[in-house]
Amino acid sequence: MPPVEHPLFSRVWSWAMRHEPGDVVRGRIELLEGLSGRVLEVGAGTGSNFPHYPATVREVVAVEPDRVLREEAAVAAAKCETAHPETRIRVVDGTFEALPDDAAGPFDAVVCALVLCSVADVPASLAAAHDALRPGGELRYYEHVATDGWLGGVQRAVDATFWPRAFGGCHTHRDTVGAIHGAGFEPVRHRDVRMAPRWAPVPIAPIALGVARRAD
């Protein structure tokens, strides 16, 4: 597998993760609350979720393809394991579409936080998540999603021009929730979140936060 390298984006993302707004942090906490057992987190970034896993989670396998972000995530994992030794966190190289052998299931949950916007193949990624879960296991998602109206037009315009190249492959106008339901997951709970006022032309403002379950 060729290495994933986005040097400029990695630096920007690393800075952004160190200065996350309180609303984003609260979203991460809500995303992870109630989890237990064995968890697969894909697109772990710098490890921003790690401090928020409940003590009932005994193992997190965190997949991150970008070398710079993965190195930061490994440091974050070591700090969290020192503070909370009941939860083991392993950071491994890999992509959502082709999970490494280190990420073999079954898992009790798969966590996706701000990653499905940037994967190359959404159906293949969700199929990998489905296969990695035990029957009845949960997909937890916290994702940029498409919207309609004038902001949807902004999303389509930036996706067709500079946005994916500037932001590590991120696409703002994806029907991620529809793709999750189409991949064989049953909705458990869902809510829409906005990261900016409705009048602000911020293409990543619409967020979906929810839980879906592998049915079989």
Contacts in CASP RR format, 6 or more apart in sequence:
PFRMAT RR
TARGET T0000
AUTHOR 0000-0000-0000
METHOD contacts of the structure
MODEL  1
MPPVEHPLFSRVWSWAMRHEPGDVVRGRIELLEGLSGRVLEVGAGTGSNF
PHYPATVREVVAVEPDRVLREEAAVAAAKCETAHPETRIRVVDGTFEALP
DDAAGPFDAVVCALVLCSVADVPASLAAAHDALRPGGELRYYEHVATDGW
LGGVQRAVDATFWPRAFGGCHTHRDTVGAIHGAGFEPVRHRDVRMAPRWA
PVPIAPIALGVARRAD
1 93 0 8 1.000
1 94 0 8 1.000
1 95 0 8 1.000
1 98 0 8 1.000
3 65 0 8 1.000
3 67 0 8 1.000
4 65 0 8 1.000
4 66 0 8 1.000
4 67 0 8 1.000
4 95 0 8 1.000
5 66 0 8 1.000
5 67 0 8 1.000
5 68 0 8 1.000
6 66 0 8 1.000
6 168 0 8 1.000
6 169 0 8 1.000
7 68 0 8 1.000
9 166 0 8 1.000
9 167 0 8 1.000
9 168 0 8 1.000
10 66 0 8 1.000
10 68 0 8 1.000
10 69 0 8 1.000
11 68 0 8 1.000
12 167 0 8 1.000
13 45 0 8 1.000
13 46 0 8 1.000
13 69 0 8 1.000
14 46 0 8 1.000
14 68 0 8 1.000
14 69 0 8 1.000
14 72 0 8 1.000
17 45 0 8 1.000
17 46 0 8 1.000
17 47 0 8 1.000
17 48 0 8 1.000
20 48 0 8 1.000
21 195 0 8 1.000
23 193 0 8 1.000
23 195 0 8 1.000
24 195 0 8 1.000
25 52 0 8 1.000
27 142 0 8 1.000
27 193 0 8 1.000
27 209 0 8 1.000
28 48 0 8 1.000
28 49 0 8 1.000
28 52 0 8 1.000
28 113 0 8 1.000
28 142 0 8 1.000
29 52 0 8 1.000
30 209 0 8 1.000
31 49 0 8 1.000
31 52 0 8 1.000
31 111 0 8 1.000
31 113 0 8 1.000
31 140 0 8 1.000
31 141 0 8 1.000
31 142 0 8 1.000
31 209 0 8 1.000
31 210 0 8 1.000
32 49 0 8 1.000
32 52 0 8 1.000
32 53 0 8 1.000
32 54 0 8 1.000
32 57 0 8 1.000
32 111 0 8 1.000
32 140 0 8 1.000
33 54 0 8 1.000
34 54 0 8 1.000
34 56 0 8 1.000
35 53 0 8 1.000
35 54 0 8 1.000
35 56 0 8 1.000
35 57 0 8 1.000
35 108 0 8 1.000
35 109 0 8 1.000
35 111 0 8 1.000
35 138 0 8 1.000
35 140 0 8 1.000
36 54 0 8 1.000
36 56 0 8 1.000
36 57 0 8 1.000
36 58 0 8 1.000
36 108 0 8 1.000
37 56 0 8 1.000
37 57 0 8 1.000
37 58 0 8 1.000
37 59 0 8 1.000
37 108 0 8 1.000
37 109 0 8 1.000
38 57 0 8 1.000
38 58 0 8 1.000
38 59 0 8 1.000
38 61 0 8 1.000
38 105 0 8 1.000
38 106 0 8 1.000
38 107 0 8 1.000
38 108 0 8 1.000
39 53 0 8 1.000
39 57 0 8 1.000
39 59 0 8 1.000
39 60 0 8 1.000
39 61 0 8 1.000
39 107 0 8 1.000
39 108 0 8 1.000
39 109 0 8 1.000
39 110 0 8 1.000
39 111 0 8 1.000
40 60 0 8 1.000
40 61 0 8 1.000
40 63 0 8 1.000
40 99 0 8 1.000
40 103 0 8 1.000
40 105 0 8 1.000
40 107 0 8 1.000
40 109 0 8 1.000
40 110 0 8 1.000
40 111 0 8 1.000
40 129 0 8 1.000
40 132 0 8 1.000
41 49 0 8 1.000
41 60 0 8 1.000
41 61 0 8 1.000
41 62 0 8 1.000
41 63 0 8 1.000
41 110 0 8 1.000
41 111 0 8 1.000
41 112 0 8 1.000
41 113 0 8 1.000
42 63 0 8 1.000
42 96 0 8 1.000
42 99 0 8 1.000
42 103 0 8 1.000
42 110 0 8 1.000
42 111 0 8 1.000
42 112 0 8 1.000
42 115 0 8 1.000
42 125 0 8 1.000
42 129 0 8 1.000
43 62 0 8 1.000
43 63 0 8 1.000
43 64 0 8 1.000
43 65 0 8 1.000
43 96 0 8 1.000
43 112 0 8 1.000
43 113 0 8 1.000
43 115 0 8 1.000
44 50 0 8 1.000
44 62 0 8 1.000
44 63 0 8 1.000
44 64 0 8 1.000
44 69 0 8 1.000
44 70 0 8 1.000
44 73 0 8 1.000
44 91 0 8 1.000
45 64 0 8 1.000
45 66 0 8 1.000
45 69 0 8 1.000
45 70 0 8 1.000
45 72 0 8 1.000
45 73 0 8 1.000
46 69 0 8 1.000
46 72 0 8 1.000
46 73 0 8 1.000
46 76 0 8 1.000
47 62 0 8 1.000
47 72 0 8 1.000
47 73 0 8 1.000
47 76 0 8 1.000
47 77 0 8 1.000
47 91 0 8 1.000
48 76 0 8 1.000
48 113 0 8 1.000
49 111 0 8 1.000
49 113 0 8 1.000
50 60 0 8 1.000
50 62 0 8 1.000
50 73 0 8 1.000
50 76 0 8 1.000
50 77 0 8 1.000
50 80 0 8 1.000
50 89 0 8 1.000
51 76 0 8 1.000
51 80 0 8 1.000
51 83 0 8 1.000
53 60 0 8 1.000
53 80 0 8 1.000
53 84 0 8 1.000
53 87 0 8 1.000
53 89 0 8 1.000
55 84 0 8 1.000
55 86 0 8 1.000
55 87 0 8 1.000
57 87 0 8 1.000
58 86 0 8 1.000
58 87 0 8 1.000
58 88 0 8 1.000
59 87 0 8 1.000
59 88 0 8 1.000
59 89 0 8 1.000
59 90 0 8 1.000
60 77 0 8 1.000
60 87 0 8 1.000
60 88 0 8 1.000
60 89 0 8 1.000
60 90 0 8 1.000
61 90 0 8 1.000
61 92 0 8 1.000
61 102 0 8 1.000
61 103 0 8 1.000
61 107 0 8 1.000
62 73 0 8 1.000
62 77 0 8 1.000
62 89 0 8 1.000
62 90 0 8 1.000
62 91 0 8 1.000
62 92 0 8 1.000
63 92 0 8 1.000
63 93 0 8 1.000
63 94 0 8 1.000
63 95 0 8 1.000
63 96 0 8 1.000
63 99 0 8 1.000
63 100 0 8 1.000
63 103 0 8 1.000
64 70 0 8 1.000
64 73 0 8 1.000
64 91 0 8 1.000
64 92 0 8 1.000
64 93 0 8 1.000
64 94 0 8 1.000
65 93 0 8 1.000
65 94 0 8 1.000
65 95 0 8 1.000
67 93 0 8 1.000
70 91 0 8 1.000
70 93 0 8 1.000
73 91 0 8 1.000
74 91 0 8 1.000
77 89 0 8 1.000
77 90 0 8 1.000
77 91 0 8 1.000
80 87 0 8 1.000
80 89 0 8 1.000
81 87 0 8 1.000
81 88 0 8 1.000
81 89 0 8 1.000
90 102 0 8 1.000
92 100 0 8 1.000
92 102 0 8 1.000
92 103 0 8 1.000
93 100 0 8 1.000
94 100 0 8 1.000
94 103 0 8 1.000
95 119 0 8 1.000
95 120 0 8 1.000
96 112 0 8 1.000
96 115 0 8 1.000
96 116 0 8 1.000
96 119 0 8 1.000
96 124 0 8 1.000
96 125 0 8 1.000
96 128 0 8 1.000
96 129 0 8 1.000
97 119 0 8 1.000
97 120 0 8 1.000
97 121 0 8 1.000
97 124 0 8 1.000
97 125 0 8 1.000
97 128 0 8 1.000
98 128 0 8 1.000
99 128 0 8 1.000
99 132 0 8 1.000
103 132 0 8 1.000
104 132 0 8 1.000
105 132 0 8 1.000
105 133 0 8 1.000
105 134 0 8 1.000
106 132 0 8 1.000
106 133 0 8 1.000
106 134 0 8 1.000
107 132 0 8 1.000
107 133 0 8 1.000
107 134 0 8 1.000
107 137 0 8 1.000
108 133 0 8 1.000
108 134 0 8 1.000
108 137 0 8 1.000
108 138 0 8 1.000
109 133 0 8 1.000
109 137 0 8 1.000
109 138 0 8 1.000
109 139 0 8 1.000
109 140 0 8 1.000
110 129 0 8 1.000
110 132 0 8 1.000
110 133 0 8 1.000
110 138 0 8 1.000
110 139 0 8 1.000
110 140 0 8 1.000
111 140 0 8 1.000
112 129 0 8 1.000
112 139 0 8 1.000
112 140 0 8 1.000
112 141 0 8 1.000
112 142 0 8 1.000
112 143 0 8 1.000
113 141 0 8 1.000
113 142 0 8 1.000
113 143 0 8 1.000
114 142 0 8 1.000
114 143 0 8 1.000
114 144 0 8 1.000
115 143 0 8 1.000
116 122 0 8 1.000
116 125 0 8 1.000
116 126 0 8 1.000
116 141 0 8 1.000
116 143 0 8 1.000
116 174 0 8 1.000
116 176 0 8 1.000
116 179 0 8 1.000
117 143 0 8 1.000
117 144 0 8 1.000
117 169 0 8 1.000
117 170 0 8 1.000
117 171 0 8 1.000
117 172 0 8 1.000
117 174 0 8 1.000
117 176 0 8 1.000
117 204 0 8 1.000
118 164 0 8 1.000
118 167 0 8 1.000
118 168 0 8 1.000
118 169 0 8 1.000
118 170 0 8 1.000
118 171 0 8 1.000
119 125 0 8 1.000
122 174 0 8 1.000
122 176 0 8 1.000
122 179 0 8 1.000
123 179 0 8 1.000
123 183 0 8 1.000
126 139 0 8 1.000
126 179 0 8 1.000
126 180 0 8 1.000
126 182 0 8 1.000
126 183 0 8 1.000
126 185 0 8 1.000
127 183 0 8 1.000
129 139 0 8 1.000
129 183 0 8 1.000
130 139 0 8 1.000
130 183 0 8 1.000
130 184 0 8 1.000
130 185 0 8 1.000
130 214 0 8 1.000
133 139 0 8 1.000
133 214 0 8 1.000
134 214 0 8 1.000
135 214 0 8 1.000
135 215 0 8 1.000
135 216 0 8 1.000
136 213 0 8 1.000
136 214 0 8 1.000
136 215 0 8 1.000
137 213 0 8 1.000
137 214 0 8 1.000
138 188 0 8 1.000
138 211 0 8 1.000
138 212 0 8 1.000
138 213 0 8 1.000
138 214 0 8 1.000
139 180 0 8 1.000
139 185 0 8 1.000
139 211 0 8 1.000
139 212 0 8 1.000
139 213 0 8 1.000
139 214 0 8 1.000
140 210 0 8 1.000
140 211 0 8 1.000
141 176 0 8 1.000
141 177 0 8 1.000
141 180 0 8 1.000
141 208 0 8 1.000
141 209 0 8 1.000
141 210 0 8 1.000
141 211 0 8 1.000
141 212 0 8 1.000
142 207 0 8 1.000
142 208 0 8 1.000
142 209 0 8 1.000
142 210 0 8 1.000
143 176 0 8 1.000
143 207 0 8 1.000
143 208 0 8 1.000
144 170 0 8 1.000
144 172 0 8 1.000
144 174 0 8 1.000
144 176 0 8 1.000
144 204 0 8 1.000
144 206 0 8 1.000
144 207 0 8 1.000
145 174 0 8 1.000
145 175 0 8 1.000
145 176 0 8 1.000
145 177 0 8 1.000
145 206 0 8 1.000
145 207 0 8 1.000
145 208 0 8 1.000
146 152 0 8 1.000
146 155 0 8 1.000
146 172 0 8 1.000
146 173 0 8 1.000
146 174 0 8 1.000
146 175 0 8 1.000
146 176 0 8 1.000
146 206 0 8 1.000
147 155 0 8 1.000
147 206 0 8 1.000
151 201 0 8 1.000
151 203 0 8 1.000
151 205 0 8 1.000
151 206 0 8 1.000
152 173 0 8 1.000
152 203 0 8 1.000
153 173 0 8 1.000
154 201 0 8 1.000
154 203 0 8 1.000
155 172 0 8 1.000
155 173 0 8 1.000
155 203 0 8 1.000
156 173 0 8 1.000
158 172 0 8 1.000
158 203 0 8 1.000
159 171 0 8 1.000
159 172 0 8 1.000
159 173 0 8 1.000
159 203 0 8 1.000
163 169 0 8 1.000
163 170 0 8 1.000
163 171 0 8 1.000
163 172 0 8 1.000
163 203 0 8 1.000
164 170 0 8 1.000
164 171 0 8 1.000
170 204 0 8 1.000
172 203 0 8 1.000
172 204 0 8 1.000
173 203 0 8 1.000
176 208 0 8 1.000
177 190 0 8 1.000
177 208 0 8 1.000
180 212 0 8 1.000
181 187 0 8 1.000
181 212 0 8 1.000
184 214 0 8 1.000
184 215 0 8 1.000
185 212 0 8 1.000
185 213 0 8 1.000
185 214 0 8 1.000
185 215 0 8 1.000
186 212 0 8 1.000
186 213 0 8 1.000
186 214 0 8 1.000
186 215 0 8 1.000
187 211 0 8 1.000
187 212 0 8 1.000
187 213 0 8 1.000
188 210 0 8 1.000
188 211 0 8 1.000
188 212 0 8 1.000
188 213 0 8 1.000
189 210 0 8 1.000
189 211 0 8 1.000
190 208 0 8 1.000
190 209 0 8 1.000
190 210 0 8 1.000
190 211 0 8 1.000
191 208 0 8 1.000
191 209 0 8 1.000
191 210 0 8 1.000
192 206 0 8 1.000
192 207 0 8 1.000
192 208 0 8 1.000
192 209 0 8 1.000
193 206 0 8 1.000
193 207 0 8 1.000
193 208 0 8 1.000
193 209 0 8 1.000
194 205 0 8 1.000
194 206 0 8 1.000
194 207 0 8 1.000
195 202 0 8 1.000
195 204 0 8 1.000
195 205 0 8 1.000
195 206 0 8 1.000
195 207 0 8 1.000
196 202 0 8 1.000
196 205 0 8 1.000
END
